[in-house]
Amino acid sequence: MFRKLYDKLKSDLDNGNSSSPIFKQHIEYINSARKYYSEENYLDTDKTQIIIDYIASMTDDYFVDLHAY
């Protein structure tokens, strides 16, 4: 499940799929919180690290639901 979800999220990042949950529920949230501390864009972070951060923030139930996405 981890590999499939990682591959899907990586594809979404590579293709700039802004409708993907990684953009809507993670990157947009991080960028909105970061604006108070720095001008850095979270998308400048290594893509693998973005995906790891996103998966690490998930509950088990959310992970399973997202895997079905």
All heavy atoms as a GROMACS GRO file, in nm:
protein
  582
    1MET      N    1   0.083  -0.119   0.000
    1MET     CA    2   0.000   0.000   0.000
    1MET      C    3   0.088   0.126   0.000
    1MET      O    4   0.055   0.222  -0.069
    1MET     CB    5  -0.094   0.000   0.120
    1MET     CG    6  -0.208  -0.100   0.109
    1MET     SD    7  -0.311  -0.112   0.256
    1MET     CE    8  -0.400   0.041   0.249
    2PHE      N    9   0.196   0.123   0.079
    2PHE     CA   10   0.283   0.239   0.084
    2PHE      C   11   0.343   0.270  -0.054
    2PHE      O   12   0.345   0.384  -0.097
    2PHE     CB   13   0.397   0.219   0.185
    2PHE     CG   14   0.359   0.248   0.326
    2PHE    CD1   15   0.326   0.146   0.412
    2PHE    CD2   16   0.355   0.377   0.374
    2PHE    CE1   17   0.290   0.172   0.543
    2PHE    CE2   18   0.320   0.405   0.504
    2PHE     CZ   19   0.287   0.302   0.589
    3ARG      N   20   0.391   0.167  -0.120
    3ARG     CA   21   0.454   0.186  -0.251
    3ARG      C   22   0.355   0.241  -0.352
    3ARG      O   23   0.385   0.334  -0.426
    3ARG     CB   24   0.514   0.054  -0.300
    3ARG     CG   25   0.569   0.056  -0.441
    3ARG     CD   26   0.674   0.160  -0.473
    3ARG     NE   27   0.789   0.152  -0.388
    3ARG     CZ   28   0.883   0.245  -0.382
    3ARG    NH1   29   0.874   0.352  -0.457
    3ARG    NH2   30   0.984   0.233  -0.302
    4LYS      N   31   0.235   0.185  -0.355
    4LYS     CA   32   0.134   0.233  -0.450
    4LYS      C   33   0.096   0.378  -0.422
    4LYS      O   34   0.085   0.458  -0.515
    4LYS     CB   35   0.010   0.144  -0.446
    4LYS     CG   36   0.030   0.010  -0.512
    4LYS     CD   37  -0.099  -0.072  -0.507
    4LYS     CE   38  -0.077  -0.209  -0.569
    4LYS     NZ   39  -0.200  -0.289  -0.565
    5LEU      N   40   0.076   0.410  -0.295
    5LEU     CA   41   0.039   0.547  -0.261
    5LEU      C   42   0.154   0.643  -0.291
    5LEU      O   43   0.133   0.750  -0.348
    5LEU     CB   44  -0.002   0.557  -0.114
    5LEU     CG   45  -0.054   0.694  -0.069
    5LEU    CD1   46  -0.173   0.739  -0.155
    5LEU    CD2   47  -0.092   0.691   0.077
    6TYR      N   48   0.275   0.602  -0.256
    6TYR     CA   49   0.392   0.686  -0.285
    6TYR      C   50   0.402   0.713  -0.436
    6TYR      O   51   0.420   0.828  -0.477
    6TYR     CB   52   0.521   0.619  -0.235
    6TYR     CG   53   0.644   0.696  -0.274
    6TYR    CD1   54   0.694   0.795  -0.191
    6TYR    CD2   55   0.708   0.672  -0.396
    6TYR    CE1   56   0.805   0.869  -0.229
    6TYR    CE2   57   0.818   0.745  -0.434
    6TYR     CZ   58   0.867   0.843  -0.350
    6TYR     OH   59   0.976   0.917  -0.388
    7ASP      N   60   0.390   0.608  -0.515
    7ASP     CA   61   0.401   0.624  -0.660
    7ASP      C   62   0.294   0.716  -0.716
    7ASP      O   63   0.321   0.799  -0.804
    7ASP     CB   64   0.394   0.488  -0.731
    7ASP     CG   65   0.519   0.403  -0.708
    7ASP    OD1   66   0.623   0.457  -0.664
    7ASP    OD2   67   0.511   0.280  -0.733
    8LYS      N   68   0.171   0.704  -0.666
    8LYS     CA   69   0.062   0.791  -0.712
    8LYS      C   70   0.088   0.936  -0.674
    8LYS      O   71   0.073   1.027  -0.756
    8LYS     CB   72  -0.071   0.742  -0.653
    8LYS     CG   73  -0.190   0.833  -0.680
    8LYS     CD   74  -0.218   0.847  -0.828
    8LYS     CE   75  -0.344   0.931  -0.848
    8LYS     NZ   76  -0.336   1.014  -0.968
    9LEU      N   77   0.129   0.959  -0.550
    9LEU     CA   78   0.156   1.095  -0.505
    9LEU      C   79   0.275   1.155  -0.579
    9LEU      O   80   0.275   1.273  -0.615
    9LEU     CB   81   0.180   1.098  -0.354
    9LEU     CG   82   0.059   1.060  -0.268
    9LEU    CD1   83   0.099   1.046  -0.122
    9LEU    CD2   84  -0.055   1.159  -0.285
   10LYS      N   85   0.376   1.075  -0.607
   10LYS     CA   86   0.494   1.121  -0.682
   10LYS      C   87   0.451   1.160  -0.823
   10LYS      O   88   0.494   1.264  -0.874
   10LYS     CB   89   0.600   1.010  -0.686
   10LYS     CG   90   0.724   1.043  -0.766
   10LYS     CD   91   0.820   1.125  -0.686
   10LYS     CE   92   0.959   1.132  -0.748
   10LYS     NZ   93   0.970   1.200  -0.871
   11SER      N   94   0.368   1.079  -0.885
   11SER     CA   95   0.317   1.110  -1.018
   11SER      C   96   0.239   1.242  -1.016
   11SER      O   97   0.255   1.325  -1.106
   11SER     CB   98   0.229   0.996  -1.068
   11SER     OG   99   0.170   1.030  -1.190
   12ASP      N  100   0.156   1.260  -0.916
   12ASP     CA  101   0.078   1.384  -0.904
   12ASP      C  102   0.170   1.505  -0.889
   12ASP      O  103   0.147   1.610  -0.951
   12ASP     CB  104  -0.018   1.377  -0.785
   12ASP     CG  105  -0.135   1.283  -0.809
   12ASP    OD1  106  -0.156   1.241  -0.925
   12ASP    OD2  107  -0.204   1.251  -0.711
   13LEU      N  108   0.275   1.492  -0.809
   13LEU     CA  109   0.371   1.602  -0.794
   13LEU      C  110   0.445   1.628  -0.925
   13LEU      O  111   0.460   1.743  -0.966
   13LEU     CB  112   0.472   1.571  -0.684
   13LEU     CG  113   0.426   1.592  -0.541
   13LEU    CD1  114   0.534   1.544  -0.443
   13LEU    CD2  115   0.394   1.737  -0.515
   14ASP      N  116   0.493   1.522  -0.988
   14ASP     CA  117   0.568   1.537  -1.114
   14ASP      C  118   0.484   1.602  -1.222
   14ASP      O  119   0.536   1.680  -1.303
   14ASP     CB  120   0.617   1.400  -1.163
   14ASP     CG  121   0.729   1.344  -1.079
   14ASP    OD1  122   0.794   1.420  -1.003
   14ASP    OD2  123   0.754   1.220  -1.089
   15ASN      N  124   0.354   1.571  -1.224
   15ASN     CA  125   0.265   1.624  -1.327
   15ASN      C  126   0.196   1.754  -1.287
   15ASN      O  127   0.117   1.807  -1.365
   15ASN     CB  128   0.162   1.518  -1.365
   15ASN     CG  129   0.225   1.398  -1.430
   15ASN    OD1  130   0.313   1.412  -1.514
   15ASN    ND2  131   0.183   1.279  -1.390
   16GLY      N  132   0.222   1.802  -1.166
   16GLY     CA  133   0.159   1.926  -1.120
   16GLY      C  134   0.009   1.915  -1.107
   16GLY      O  135  -0.063   2.013  -1.128
   17ASN      N  136  -0.040   1.797  -1.070
   17ASN     CA  137  -0.184   1.772  -1.057
   17ASN      C  138  -0.237   1.843  -0.931
   17ASN      O  139  -0.243   1.785  -0.823
   17ASN     CB  140  -0.211   1.622  -1.051
   17ASN     CG  141  -0.357   1.589  -1.038
   17ASN    OD1  142  -0.442   1.677  -1.036
   17ASN    ND2  143  -0.387   1.461  -1.026
   18SER      N  144  -0.274   1.968  -0.946
   18SER     CA  145  -0.315   2.049  -0.830
   18SER      C  146  -0.446   2.004  -0.768
   18SER      O  147  -0.483   2.051  -0.660
   18SER     CB  148  -0.324   2.196  -0.869
   18SER     OG  149  -0.419   2.215  -0.971
   19SER      N  150  -0.519   1.912  -0.831
   19SER     CA  151  -0.641   1.860  -0.771
   19SER      C  152  -0.612   1.739  -0.680
   19SER      O  153  -0.702   1.689  -0.613
   19SER     CB  154  -0.743   1.822  -0.878
   19SER     OG  155  -0.694   1.714  -0.956
   20SER      N  156  -0.488   1.695  -0.678
   20SER     CA  157  -0.448   1.582  -0.595
   20SER      C  158  -0.454   1.618  -0.447
   20SER      O  159  -0.426   1.733  -0.409
   20SER     CB  160  -0.305   1.541  -0.630
   20SER     OG  161  -0.255   1.446  -0.538
   21PRO      N  162  -0.486   1.522  -0.363
   21PRO     CA  163  -0.489   1.549  -0.218
   21PRO      C  164  -0.355   1.600  -0.164
   21PRO      O  165  -0.354   1.676  -0.068
   21PRO     CB  166  -0.524   1.413  -0.157
   21PRO     CG  167  -0.595   1.340  -0.265
   21PRO     CD  168  -0.534   1.388  -0.394
   22ILE      N  169  -0.244   1.562  -0.224
   22ILE     CA  170  -0.116   1.609  -0.172
   22ILE      C  171  -0.104   1.761  -0.189
   22ILE      O  172  -0.041   1.828  -0.107
   22ILE     CB  173   0.005   1.535  -0.234
   22ILE    CG1  174   0.129   1.558  -0.147
   22ILE    CG2  175   0.027   1.575  -0.378
   22ILE    CD1  176   0.242   1.465  -0.171
   23PHE      N  177  -0.164   1.816  -0.292
   23PHE     CA  178  -0.166   1.961  -0.308
   23PHE      C  179  -0.272   2.024  -0.218
   23PHE      O  180  -0.244   2.118  -0.145
   23PHE     CB  181  -0.193   1.999  -0.454
   23PHE     CG  182  -0.074   1.987  -0.544
   23PHE    CD1  183  -0.052   1.871  -0.616
   23PHE    CD2  184   0.016   2.091  -0.556
   23PHE    CE1  185   0.058   1.859  -0.699
   23PHE    CE2  186   0.127   2.081  -0.639
   23PHE     CZ  187   0.148   1.964  -0.711
   24LYS      N  188  -0.394   1.972  -0.228
   24LYS     CA  189  -0.508   2.033  -0.159
   24LYS      C  190  -0.501   2.020  -0.007
   24LYS      O  191  -0.539   2.111   0.065
   24LYS     CB  192  -0.640   1.970  -0.207
   24LYS     CG  193  -0.672   2.000  -0.350
   24LYS     CD  194  -0.711   2.145  -0.362
   24LYS     CE  195  -0.757   2.177  -0.501
   24LYS     NZ  196  -0.773   2.320  -0.519
   25GLN      N  197  -0.454   1.906   0.043
   25GLN     CA  198  -0.461   1.880   0.187
   25GLN      C  199  -0.326   1.889   0.256
   25GLN      O  200  -0.321   1.880   0.379
   25GLN     CB  201  -0.524   1.743   0.212
   25GLN     CG  202  -0.665   1.737   0.158
   25GLN     CD  203  -0.724   1.599   0.166
   25GLN    OE1  204  -0.666   1.507   0.223
   25GLN    NE2  205  -0.842   1.582   0.109
   26HIS      N  206  -0.219   1.904   0.180
   26HIS     CA  207  -0.088   1.908   0.244
   26HIS      C  208  -0.008   2.032   0.201
   26HIS      O  209   0.020   2.117   0.284
   26HIS     CB  210  -0.010   1.780   0.214
   26HIS     CG  211   0.122   1.771   0.283
   26HIS    ND1  212   0.133   1.762   0.419
   26HIS    CD2  213   0.248   1.773   0.235
   26HIS    CE1  214   0.260   1.757   0.453
   26HIS    NE2  215   0.332   1.764   0.342
   27ILE      N  216   0.026   2.043   0.075
   27ILE     CA  217   0.113   2.151   0.029
   27ILE      C  218   0.048   2.287   0.053
   27ILE      O  219   0.114   2.380   0.103
   27ILE     CB  220   0.151   2.131  -0.118
   27ILE    CG1  221   0.239   2.006  -0.131
   27ILE    CG2  222   0.221   2.254  -0.175
   27ILE    CD1  223   0.264   1.960  -0.273
   28GLU      N  224  -0.078   2.303   0.018
   28GLU     CA  225  -0.145   2.431   0.040
   28GLU      C  226  -0.148   2.467   0.189
   28GLU      O  227  -0.127   2.583   0.225
   28GLU     CB  228  -0.287   2.429  -0.017
   28GLU     CG  229  -0.290   2.430  -0.168
   28GLU     CD  230  -0.430   2.425  -0.227
   28GLU    OE1  231  -0.529   2.432  -0.150
   28GLU    OE2  232  -0.440   2.413  -0.349
   29TYR      N  233  -0.172   2.369   0.273
   29TYR     CA  234  -0.175   2.392   0.418
   29TYR      C  235  -0.036   2.435   0.469
   29TYR      O  236  -0.024   2.533   0.543
   29TYR     CB  237  -0.221   2.266   0.491
   29TYR     CG  238  -0.211   2.279   0.640
   29TYR    CD1  239  -0.306   2.351   0.712
   29TYR    CD2  240  -0.105   2.222   0.710
   29TYR    CE1  241  -0.296   2.366   0.850
   29TYR    CE2  242  -0.095   2.235   0.847
   29TYR     CZ  243  -0.191   2.306   0.916
   29TYR     OH  244  -0.180   2.320   1.052
   30ILE      N  245   0.067   2.364   0.428
   30ILE     CA  246   0.202   2.397   0.473
   30ILE      C  247   0.242   2.536   0.424
   30ILE      O  248   0.296   2.617   0.501
   30ILE     CB  249   0.304   2.291   0.424
   30ILE    CG1  250   0.274   2.155   0.484
   30ILE    CG2  251   0.447   2.335   0.454
   30ILE    CD1  252   0.288   2.144   0.633
   31ASN      N  253   0.215   2.566   0.298
   31ASN     CA  254   0.250   2.698   0.246
   31ASN      C  255   0.175   2.809   0.317
   31ASN      O  256   0.231   2.915   0.342
   31ASN     CB  257   0.228   2.705   0.095
   31ASN     CG  258   0.347   2.657   0.016
   31ASN    OD1  259   0.460   2.657   0.065
   31ASN    ND2  260   0.323   2.617  -0.107
   32SER      N  261   0.050   2.786   0.351
   32SER     CA  262  -0.026   2.891   0.421
   32SER      C  263   0.029   2.912   0.562
   32SER      O  264   0.032   3.025   0.610
   32SER     CB  265  -0.175   2.858   0.424
   32SER     OG  266  -0.202   2.749   0.510
   33ALA      N  267   0.074   2.807   0.627
   33ALA     CA  268   0.133   2.821   0.761
   33ALA      C  269   0.272   2.883   0.753
   33ALA      O  270   0.310   2.962   0.840
   33ALA     CB  271   0.139   2.685   0.830
   34ARG      N  272   0.347   2.850   0.651
   34ARG     CA  273   0.484   2.900   0.635
   34ARG      C  274   0.488   3.050   0.606
   34ARG      O  275   0.588   3.114   0.635
   34ARG     CB  276   0.555   2.828   0.521
   34ARG     CG  277   0.615   2.699   0.559
   34ARG     CD  278   0.694   2.645   0.442
   34ARG     NE  279   0.803   2.562   0.492
   34ARG     CZ  280   0.893   2.506   0.415
   34ARG    NH1  281   0.889   2.525   0.285
   34ARG    NH2  282   0.988   2.433   0.467
   35LYS      N  283   0.384   3.104   0.548
   35LYS     CA  284   0.388   3.245   0.507
   35LYS      C  285   0.413   3.338   0.626
   35LYS      O  286   0.460   3.449   0.608
   35LYS     CB  287   0.262   3.284   0.432
   35LYS     CG  288   0.137   3.292   0.516
   35LYS     CD  289   0.017   3.328   0.431
   35LYS     CE  290  -0.108   3.323   0.515
   35LYS     NZ  291  -0.227   3.340   0.435
   36TYR      N  292   0.383   3.292   0.745
   36TYR     CA  293   0.406   3.373   0.864
   36TYR      C  294   0.552   3.371   0.909
   36TYR      O  295   0.594   3.454   0.987
   36TYR     CB  296   0.318   3.325   0.979
   36TYR     CG  297   0.171   3.337   0.947
   36TYR    CD1  298   0.094   3.225   0.920
   36TYR    CD2  299   0.109   3.462   0.939
   36TYR    CE1  300  -0.041   3.236   0.889
   36TYR    CE2  301  -0.025   3.474   0.907
   36TYR     CZ  302  -0.099   3.360   0.883
   36TYR     OH  303  -0.232   3.372   0.850
   37TYR      N  304   0.628   3.273   0.859
   37TYR     CA  305   0.765   3.255   0.905
   37TYR      C  306   0.870   3.279   0.799
   37TYR      O  307   0.983   3.316   0.831
   37TYR     CB  308   0.783   3.112   0.961
   37TYR     CG  309   0.684   3.082   1.071
   37TYR    CD1  310   0.574   3.001   1.047
   37TYR    CD2  311   0.700   3.137   1.197
   37TYR    CE1  312   0.483   2.975   1.148
   37TYR    CE2  313   0.609   3.112   1.298
   37TYR     CZ  314   0.501   3.031   1.272
   37TYR     OH  315   0.410   3.006   1.372
   38SER      N  316   0.837   3.253   0.673
   38SER     CA  317   0.936   3.273   0.567
   38SER      C  318   0.865   3.283   0.432
   38SER      O  319   0.747   3.254   0.420
   38SER     CB  320   1.036   3.158   0.565
   38SER     OG  321   0.978   3.041   0.513
   39GLU      N  322   0.941   3.322   0.333
   39GLU     CA  323   0.889   3.333   0.197
   39GLU      C  324   0.910   3.205   0.117
   39GLU      O  325   0.876   3.198   0.000
   39GLU     CB  326   0.958   3.450   0.125
   39GLU     CG  327   0.929   3.585   0.188
   39GLU     CD  328   0.783   3.626   0.176
   39GLU    OE1  329   0.722   3.601   0.070
   39GLU    OE2  330   0.731   3.682   0.272
   40GLU      N  331   0.966   3.102   0.179
   40GLU     CA  332   0.996   2.978   0.110
   40GLU      C  333   0.868   2.907   0.064
   40GLU      O  334   0.769   2.905   0.135
   40GLU     CB  335   1.074   2.884   0.200
   40GLU     CG  336   1.211   2.934   0.236
   40GLU     CD  337   1.282   2.839   0.332
   40GLU    OE1  338   1.253   2.718   0.328
   40GLU    OE2  339   1.364   2.889   0.408
   41ASN      N  340   0.876   2.850  -0.054
   41ASN     CA  341   0.766   2.771  -0.107
   41ASN      C  342   0.795   2.625  -0.076
   41ASN      O  343   0.901   2.573  -0.109
   41ASN     CB  344   0.755   2.793  -0.258
   41ASN     CG  345   0.636   2.723  -0.319
   41ASN    OD1  346   0.582   2.627  -0.264
   41ASN    ND2  347   0.594   2.769  -0.435
   42TYR      N  348   0.702   2.557  -0.014
   42TYR     CA  349   0.718   2.416   0.022
   42TYR      C  350   0.746   2.330  -0.100
   42TYR      O  351   0.813   2.228  -0.091
   42TYR     CB  352   0.594   2.369   0.097
   42TYR     CG  353   0.604   2.232   0.159
   42TYR    CD1  354   0.712   2.196   0.239
   42TYR    CD2  355   0.504   2.138   0.139
   42TYR    CE1  356   0.719   2.071   0.298
   42TYR    CE2  357   0.510   2.013   0.197
   42TYR     CZ  358   0.617   1.980   0.275
   42TYR     OH  359   0.624   1.855   0.333
   43LEU      N  360   0.700   2.372  -0.217
   43LEU     CA  361   0.724   2.296  -0.339
   43LEU      C  362   0.872   2.296  -0.380
   43LEU      O  363   0.913   2.217  -0.463
   43LEU     CB  364   0.640   2.349  -0.454
   43LEU     CG  365   0.496   2.302  -0.455
   43LEU    CD1  366   0.417   2.374  -0.564
   43LEU    CD2  367   0.487   2.152  -0.475
   44ASP      N  368   0.952   2.383  -0.320
   44ASP     CA  369   1.096   2.384  -0.345
   44ASP      C  370   1.166   2.273  -0.267
   44ASP      O  371   1.283   2.245  -0.292
   44ASP     CB  372   1.157   2.519  -0.309
   44ASP     CG  373   1.107   2.629  -0.401
   44ASP    OD1  374   1.066   2.599  -0.515
   44ASP    OD2  375   1.109   2.747  -0.358
   45THR      N  376   1.096   2.211  -0.174
   45THR     CA  377   1.149   2.098  -0.098
   45THR      C  378   1.157   1.976  -0.188
   45THR      O  379   1.077   1.960  -0.280
   45THR     CB  380   1.055   2.069   0.023
   45THR    OG1  381   1.044   2.187   0.101
   45THR    CG2  382   1.106   1.955   0.108
   46ASP      N  383   1.251   1.887  -0.160
   46ASP     CA  384   1.263   1.762  -0.234
   46ASP      C  385   1.129   1.689  -0.236
   46ASP      O  386   1.062   1.676  -0.132
   46ASP     CB  387   1.371   1.675  -0.168
   46ASP     CG  388   1.386   1.541  -0.236
   46ASP    OD1  389   1.434   1.538  -0.351
   46ASP    OD2  390   1.349   1.440  -0.173
   47LYS      N  391   1.088   1.643  -0.352
   47LYS     CA  392   0.956   1.578  -0.367
   47LYS      C  393   0.941   1.456  -0.277
   47LYS      O  394   0.834   1.433  -0.221
   47LYS     CB  395   0.932   1.540  -0.513
   47LYS     CG  396   0.910   1.659  -0.602
   47LYS     CD  397   0.890   1.617  -0.746
   47LYS     CE  398   0.875   1.740  -0.833
   47LYS     NZ  399   0.867   1.704  -0.974
   48THR      N  400   1.047   1.379  -0.265
   48THR     CA  401   1.040   1.262  -0.177
   48THR      C  402   1.012   1.305  -0.034
   48THR      O  403   0.930   1.242   0.035
   48THR     CB  404   1.172   1.181  -0.184
   48THR    OG1  405   1.189   1.134  -0.318
   48THR    CG2  406   1.170   1.063  -0.089
   49GLN      N  407   1.073   1.413   0.011
   49GLN     CA  408   1.050   1.461   0.148
   49GLN      C  409   0.908   1.510   0.166
   49GLN      O  410   0.845   1.488   0.270
   49GLN     CB  411   1.150   1.571   0.184
   49GLN     CG  412   1.142   1.611   0.330
   49GLN     CD  413   1.175   1.495   0.422
   49GLN    OE1  414   1.279   1.431   0.407
   49GLN    NE2  415   1.088   1.466   0.517
   50ILE      N  416   0.852   1.576   0.065
   50ILE     CA  417   0.713   1.621   0.072
   50ILE      C  418   0.620   1.502   0.090
   50ILE      O  419   0.529   1.504   0.174
   50ILE     CB  420   0.674   1.702  -0.054
   50ILE    CG1  421   0.750   1.835  -0.058
   50ILE    CG2  422   0.523   1.726  -0.059
   50ILE    CD1  423   0.731   1.913  -0.187
   51ILE      N  424   0.642   1.397   0.012
   51ILE     CA  425   0.558   1.278   0.021
   51ILE      C  426   0.574   1.210   0.156
   51ILE      O  427   0.476   1.170   0.219
   51ILE     CB  428   0.590   1.180  -0.095
   51ILE    CG1  429   0.557   1.245  -0.229
   51ILE    CG2  430   0.513   1.050  -0.078
   51ILE    CD1  431   0.614   1.172  -0.349
   52ILE      N  432   0.697   1.199   0.204
   52ILE     CA  433   0.722   1.140   0.336
   52ILE      C  434   0.651   1.220   0.444
   52ILE      O  435   0.586   1.162   0.532
   52ILE     CB  436   0.873   1.131   0.364
   52ILE    CG1  437   0.937   1.026   0.274
   52ILE    CG2  438   0.900   1.101   0.511
   52ILE    CD1  439   1.089   1.029   0.274
   53ASP      N  440   0.662   1.351   0.438
   53ASP     CA  441   0.595   1.437   0.537
   53ASP      C  442   0.444   1.414   0.535
   53ASP      O  443   0.378   1.406   0.640
   53ASP     CB  444   0.623   1.585   0.510
   53ASP     CG  445   0.767   1.626   0.534
   53ASP    OD1  446   0.843   1.548   0.597
   53ASP    OD2  447   0.804   1.735   0.489
   54TYR      N  448   0.388   1.407   0.415
   54TYR     CA  449   0.244   1.389   0.401
   54TYR      C  450   0.199   1.255   0.457
   54TYR      O  451   0.106   1.248   0.539
   54TYR     CB  452   0.205   1.403   0.254
   54TYR     CG  453   0.058   1.396   0.224
   54TYR    CD1  454  -0.036   1.459   0.304
   54TYR    CD2  455   0.012   1.329   0.112
   54TYR    CE1  456  -0.172   1.454   0.274
   54TYR    CE2  457  -0.122   1.324   0.079
   54TYR     CZ  458  -0.214   1.387   0.162
   54TYR     OH  459  -0.348   1.382   0.131
   55ILE      N  460   0.267   1.148   0.418
   55ILE     CA  461   0.229   1.015   0.466
   55ILE      C  462   0.248   1.006   0.618
   55ILE      O  463   0.163   0.949   0.688
   55ILE     CB  464   0.307   0.905   0.392
   55ILE    CG1  465   0.260   0.898   0.246
   55ILE    CG2  466   0.290   0.770   0.460
   55ILE    CD1  467   0.340   0.804   0.158
   56ALA      N  468   0.354   1.065   0.669
   56ALA     CA  469   0.380   1.060   0.814
   56ALA      C  470   0.272   1.133   0.893
   56ALA      O  471   0.247   1.099   1.010
   56ALA     CB  472   0.517   1.119   0.844
   57SER      N  473   0.206   1.230   0.831
   57SER     CA  474   0.104   1.306   0.902
   57SER      C  475  -0.033   1.238   0.904
   57SER      O  476  -0.125   1.284   0.971
   57SER     CB  477   0.089   1.445   0.839
   57SER     OG  478   0.025   1.437   0.713
   58MET      N  479  -0.045   1.128   0.830
   58MET     CA  480  -0.174   1.062   0.815
   58MET      C  481  -0.207   0.969   0.932
   58MET      O  482  -0.119   0.905   0.986
   58MET     CB  483  -0.174   0.975   0.688
   58MET     CG  484  -0.162   1.051   0.561
   58MET     SD  485  -0.158   0.936   0.422
   58MET     CE  486  -0.121   1.049   0.290
   59THR      N  487  -0.336   0.963   0.964
   59THR     CA  488  -0.382   0.858   1.054
   59THR      C  489  -0.393   0.729   0.973
   59THR      O  490  -0.392   0.732   0.849
   59THR     CB  491  -0.522   0.891   1.112
   59THR    OG1  492  -0.617   0.897   1.004
   59THR    CG2  493  -0.520   1.023   1.189
   60ASP      N  494  -0.405   0.617   1.040
   60ASP     CA  495  -0.418   0.489   0.969
   60ASP      C  496  -0.542   0.487   0.880
   60ASP      O  497  -0.536   0.443   0.766
   60ASP     CB  498  -0.425   0.373   1.068
   60ASP     CG  499  -0.296   0.352   1.143
   60ASP    OD1  500  -0.191   0.406   1.101
   60ASP    OD2  501  -0.298   0.281   1.245
   61ASP      N  502  -0.654   0.534   0.934
   61ASP     CA  503  -0.778   0.534   0.857
   61ASP      C  504  -0.768   0.623   0.733
   61ASP      O  505  -0.814   0.587   0.625
   61ASP     CB  506  -0.896   0.579   0.943
   61ASP     CG  507  -0.936   0.476   1.046
   61ASP    OD1  508  -0.903   0.357   1.028
   61ASP    OD2  509  -1.002   0.514   1.145
   62TYR      N  510  -0.707   0.741   0.749
   62TYR     CA  511  -0.690   0.831   0.635
   62TYR      C  512  -0.601   0.767   0.529
   62TYR      O  513  -0.630   0.773   0.410
   62TYR     CB  514  -0.633   0.965   0.681
   62TYR     CG  515  -0.618   1.064   0.567
   62TYR    CD1  516  -0.729   1.127   0.514
   62TYR    CD2  517  -0.493   1.089   0.512
   62TYR    CE1  518  -0.716   1.216   0.409
   62TYR    CE2  519  -0.480   1.178   0.407
   62TYR     CZ  520  -0.592   1.241   0.356
   62TYR     OH  521  -0.578   1.328   0.251
   63PHE      N  522  -0.493   0.702   0.572
   63PHE     CA  523  -0.403   0.633   0.480
   63PHE      C  524  -0.478   0.529   0.398
   63PHE      O  525  -0.466   0.523   0.276
   63PHE     CB  526  -0.288   0.568   0.557
   63PHE     CG  527  -0.194   0.489   0.470
   63PHE    CD1  528  -0.089   0.551   0.405
   63PHE    CD2  529  -0.212   0.353   0.452
   63PHE    CE1  530  -0.003   0.479   0.324
   63PHE    CE2  531  -0.127   0.279   0.372
   63PHE     CZ  532  -0.022   0.343   0.308
   64VAL      N  533  -0.558   0.447   0.464
   64VAL     CA  534  -0.634   0.343   0.395
   64VAL      C  535  -0.734   0.404   0.298
   64VAL      O  536  -0.747   0.359   0.184
   64VAL     CB  537  -0.704   0.249   0.496
   64VAL    CG1  538  -0.800   0.155   0.427
   64VAL    CG2  539  -0.600   0.171   0.576
   65ASP      N  540  -0.803   0.510   0.341
   65ASP     CA  541  -0.898   0.577   0.253
   65ASP      C  542  -0.828   0.639   0.132
   65ASP      O  543  -0.877   0.630   0.020
   65ASP     CB  544  -0.976   0.685   0.328
   65ASP     CG  545  -1.074   0.629   0.428
   65ASP    OD1  546  -1.105   0.508   0.421
   65ASP    OD2  547  -1.119   0.707   0.514
   66LEU      N  548  -0.715   0.702   0.156
   66LEU     CA  549  -0.642   0.767   0.047
   66LEU      C  550  -0.585   0.663  -0.050
   66LEU      O  551  -0.579   0.687  -0.170
   66LEU     CB  552  -0.531   0.856   0.101
   66LEU     CG  553  -0.465   0.948  -0.002
   66LEU    CD1  554  -0.570   1.042  -0.061
   66LEU    CD2  555  -0.353   1.026   0.062
   67HIS      N  556  -0.547   0.548   0.002
   67HIS     CA  557  -0.496   0.442  -0.085
   67HIS      C  558  -0.600   0.404  -0.189
   67HIS      O  559  -0.567   0.373  -0.303
   67HIS     CB  560  -0.454   0.320  -0.002
   67HIS     CG  561  -0.407   0.207  -0.086
   67HIS    ND1  562  -0.489   0.103  -0.123
   67HIS    CD2  563  -0.286   0.182  -0.141
   67HIS    CE1  564  -0.421   0.019  -0.197
   67HIS    NE2  565  -0.297   0.064  -0.210
   68ALA      N  566  -0.726   0.408  -0.150
   68ALA     CA  567  -0.834   0.376  -0.244
   68ALA      C  568  -0.850   0.483  -0.351
   68ALA      O  569  -0.912   0.459  -0.455
   68ALA     CB  570  -0.965   0.358  -0.168
   69TYR      N  571  -0.796   0.602  -0.327
   69TYR     CA  572  -0.802   0.715  -0.422
   69TYR      C  573  -0.727   0.674  -0.546
   69TYR      O  574  -0.760   0.674  -0.652
   69TYR     CB  575  -0.739   0.839  -0.359
   69TYR     CG  576  -0.691   0.944  -0.454
   69TYR    CD1  577  -0.784   1.026  -0.521
   69TYR    CD2  578  -0.557   0.964  -0.478
   69TYR    CE1  579  -0.738   1.124  -0.607
   69TYR    CE2  580  -0.513   1.062  -0.564
   69TYR     CZ  581  -0.604   1.142  -0.629
   69TYR     OH  582  -0.560   1.240  -0.714
   0.00000   0.00000   0.00000
